[in-house]
Amino acid sequence: MAALLCAVATPAIAQSTEAKLDQLESRITRLEDMNAIERLQKAYGYFVDKGQWTQLSELFTDDATLEIGGKGLFLGKHRVLEYMQTAFGPDGAKDGVLANHMQFQPIPDISADGKTGWVRSRAFVMSNAGWGLPLYENEYEKGEDGVWRISRLSGPFTMYTNWEGWGKNALNNTWPDKFEPAPDLPPSTVYLTYPAYYIVPFHYPNPVSGHALVPDTGQVGAYHRPPGTPEQQQSLTVGRLADGTQPIAEPPKD
C-alpha cells in the first residue's frame, strides 16, 4: 500500500514542481523584460544629452513612430534620424551646447504574450533654449532576436519655458511648423502646455482597483486663473480638449 501511494504521489509532486518552475521562469522573464525597456528608455535620454543621433535611431524599430511636443509624427527609423540631425545638427557633442535629458518616475508594463511593452515616465529637460517637461507614453517591441526596441515614442510637453522660468514666461511647444524637417503626419492630439494642461492617457489601469484611468475631458486651461476672471475666461477660448482618447500615431479626429 505504501509503495502504491508513493507511486501515485510522485508524479503529482513532480508535476506541481514543474508548474512552479514554469511560473517562476515566466515571472523572471517578465521582470527582465520590464528592466530591459526601462534601460532602453534611459539610454535614449543619454544619447539625447550629447547629440548621439545615429546611436539613438538604432534604438527604434524600422517602422517606429516619433512624436515630440506637438510638431507631428515621423514615421520610420530613418525619419527619426533625419529629424534629429536636421533639427539639432550633426552627430556629436558641441561646444557651448547644453541639453540634459533627465528621466524620472518610470512605470513599465509587459503584455501577456511578452512581445509588447510600455513605459510611462516623466522627463526634465534643461538646454540652452530653456526648460521643458515632457511626459512619455511609449511603446516597445521585442524582436525575433529577443532584443527590445522603441516602436512608438510620444512625448507631449507639460511645460516649456525660457530661462526666466515657467512661473513668469511659459511658452507654447505644440506648433507643427516650428522648425525643419516637416513631419509625415500632423499631431495626433492638439493640446496646450502650461498654464493650460493636458492629461496624457494612461496605458495602465488603476493598480489597486483595476479601473481604467479615463482622461479628464474637461476644458483645458480652466484653472489657469480663478473662475470668473478675464484671464480664466480667455483660457477657455483657446484650450478646449474635446477628446482625450485620440490614438497616438493616427491623424487628428475631425
C-alpha positions in Angstrom: 0.0 0.0 0.0 2.8 2.4 0.9 4.5 1.7 -2.3 1.3 2.3 -4.3 0.7 5.6 -2.5 4.3 6.7 -3.2 3.9 5.8 -6.9 0.7 7.9 -7.2 2.1 10.9 -5.2 5.5 11.1 -7.0 4.1 12.2 -10.5 1.8 14.7 -8.8 4.7 16.2 -6.8 6.8 16.3 -9.9 4.0 18.0 -11.9 3.5 20.5 -9.2 7.2 21.3 -9.0 7.4 21.6 -12.8 4.4 24.0 -12.8 6.0 26.1 -10.1 9.3 26.3 -12.1 7.4 27.4 -15.2 5.6 30.1 -13.2 8.9 31.3 -11.8 10.6 31.3 -15.2 7.7 33.4 -16.6 7.9 35.9 -13.7 11.7 36.2 -14.2 11.3 36.8 -17.9 8.6 39.4 -17.3 10.9 41.2 -14.7 13.8 41.1 -17.1 11.7 42.5 -19.9 10.5 45.3 -17.7 14.0 46.1 -16.7 15.1 46.0 -20.4 12.6 48.5 -21.7 13.3 50.8 -18.8 17.0 50.7 -19.5 16.2 51.2 -23.2 14.3 54.4 -22.4 17.0 55.7 -20.2 19.6 55.1 -22.9 17.5 57.2 -25.2 17.9 60.1 -22.8 21.7 59.8 -22.5 22.0 59.8 -26.3 19.9 63.0 -26.5 22.3 64.6 -24.0 25.3 64.5 -26.3 23.7 64.5 -29.7 24.3 60.9 -30.5 21.6 60.7 -33.1 22.8 57.6 -35.1 23.1 55.7 -31.8 19.7 57.0 -30.8 18.0 56.0 -34.0 19.2 52.4 -33.6 17.0 52.1 -30.5 13.9 52.2 -32.7 12.1 49.5 -34.8 12.2 50.1 -38.6 8.5 51.1 -38.6 8.6 53.2 -35.4 6.8 56.4 -34.9 8.2 59.5 -33.2 6.2 62.5 -31.8 7.9 65.1 -29.6 5.9 68.0 -28.4 3.1 69.0 -30.9 5.2 69.0 -34.0 3.7 65.9 -35.6 4.5 62.3 -36.3 7.7 61.0 -38.0 7.3 57.5 -39.5 10.1 55.0 -39.5 13.6 54.8 -38.1 15.2 56.6 -41.0 12.9 59.6 -40.3 13.8 59.6 -36.6 17.4 60.0 -37.6 16.6 62.7 -40.2 14.5 64.6 -37.7 17.3 64.7 -35.1 20.1 65.6 -37.5 18.1 68.3 -39.3 16.6 69.9 -36.2 19.6 69.7 -33.9 22.6 69.4 -36.1 25.0 66.5 -37.0 26.0 63.8 -34.5 28.3 64.7 -31.6 28.5 67.0 -28.6 29.0 70.6 -29.4 30.9 73.4 -27.6 28.6 75.8 -25.7 25.5 73.5 -26.1 23.8 72.0 -23.0 20.9 69.5 -23.4 20.5 67.4 -20.3 17.6 65.0 -20.7 16.8 63.6 -17.2 14.1 60.9 -16.8 12.1 60.0 -13.7 9.1 58.0 -12.4 9.1 55.2 -14.9 6.2 52.7 -14.8 6.9 49.8 -17.1 4.5 47.1 -18.2 4.7 44.0 -20.5 1.9 42.4 -22.5 0.7 38.9 -21.6 2.4 37.4 -24.7 5.7 39.2 -23.8 6.1 40.8 -27.2 5.0 44.4 -26.4 5.9 46.8 -23.6 5.0 50.2 -22.4 6.6 52.8 -20.2 5.0 56.0 -18.8 7.7 58.3 -17.5 8.5 62.0 -17.0 11.5 63.9 -18.3 13.0 67.1 -17.2 15.0 68.8 -20.0 17.4 71.7 -19.5 19.0 73.2 -22.6 20.3 76.5 -24.0 16.8 77.2 -25.1 15.3 76.8 -21.6 13.4 74.2 -19.6 10.9 71.6 -20.6 8.7 68.8 -19.0 7.7 66.1 -21.5 5.6 63.2 -20.3 6.3 60.0 -22.2 3.8 57.2 -23.0 6.0 54.9 -25.1 5.6 51.5 -26.6 8.3 48.9 -27.2 8.5 45.7 -29.3 10.5 42.6 -28.7 12.2 41.4 -31.9 12.7 37.9 -33.2 16.3 38.3 -31.9 15.0 38.8 -28.4 16.0 42.5 -28.3 13.6 45.2 -27.2 13.3 48.4 -29.4 11.2 51.5 -29.3 8.2 51.2 -31.5 6.4 54.4 -30.5 7.9 57.4 -28.8 5.3 60.0 -27.7 6.3 63.0 -25.6 3.7 65.7 -25.1 5.0 68.6 -23.1 3.5 69.6 -19.8 5.5 72.8 -19.6 8.0 74.7 -21.8 9.8 77.9 -20.9 12.9 80.0 -21.4 15.4 80.7 -18.6 13.1 83.3 -17.0 11.1 80.3 -15.7 7.7 78.7 -16.1 6.1 80.9 -13.4 7.0 84.0 -15.4 7.1 83.1 -19.0 5.5 79.8 -20.0 5.8 79.1 -23.8 3.9 77.1 -26.3 5.6 74.0 -27.6 2.8 72.5 -29.8 3.0 74.1 -33.2 3.9 71.8 -36.1 5.9 74.3 -38.2 8.4 75.3 -35.6 11.5 74.1 -37.4 12.5 71.7 -40.2 12.0 68.9 -41.1 8.3 68.7 -41.7 6.5 65.7 -40.1 4.9 62.9 -42.1 1.6 63.3 -40.2 0.0 66.1 -38.2 0.0 65.9 -34.4 -2.1 63.0 -33.1 -3.5 65.3 -30.4 -3.9 69.1 -30.3 -3.2 70.3 -26.7 -1.9 73.2 -24.8 1.1 73.4 -22.4 1.2 75.2 -19.0 -0.6 77.4 -17.9 -3.2 75.2 -19.6 -3.0 71.4 -19.1 -3.4 68.2 -21.0 -3.6 64.8 -19.2 -1.9 62.2 -21.3 -4.0 59.0 -21.4 -2.6 56.2 -19.2 -1.6 52.8 -20.7 -2.4 51.0 -17.5 -5.4 50.8 -15.2 -5.5 51.8 -11.5 -3.1 49.3 -9.9 -5.4 48.7 -6.9 -9.0 48.9 -8.3 -8.2 47.8 -11.8 -10.4 50.5 -13.2 -9.3 52.3 -16.4 -8.0 55.8 -15.8 -10.2 57.9 -18.1 -8.6 61.2 -19.1 -10.1 64.5 -17.9 -12.0 65.7 -21.0 -12.9 69.0 -19.4 -11.8 72.4 -20.6 -8.1 72.7 -20.8 -6.9 75.7 -19.0 -10.0 76.1 -16.9 -7.9 76.5 -13.8 -5.3 78.9 -15.3 -6.8 81.7 -13.2 -9.7 81.8 -10.6 -13.2 81.3 -12.1 -14.8 84.5 -13.4 -11.6 86.4 -14.0 -10.9 87.7 -17.5 -7.7 85.5 -17.8 -9.7 82.4 -17.0 -12.4 83.2 -19.5 -9.8 83.8 -22.1 -8.1 80.5 -21.4 -11.4 78.7 -22.1 -11.4 80.1 -25.7 -8.0 78.7 -26.6 -7.7 75.5 -24.6 -10.5 73.0 -25.1 -9.8 69.3 -25.0 -12.7 67.6 -26.9 -11.5 64.0 -26.7 -8.7 62.6 -24.6 -8.8 59.2 -26.2 -7.2 60.1 -29.6 -5.0 57.1 -30.6 -1.3 58.0 -30.9 0.1 57.6 -34.4 -3.2 58.4 -36.1 -4.2 61.8 -37.7 -6.3 64.0 -35.5 -10.0 63.4 -35.4 -12.2 65.9 -37.2 
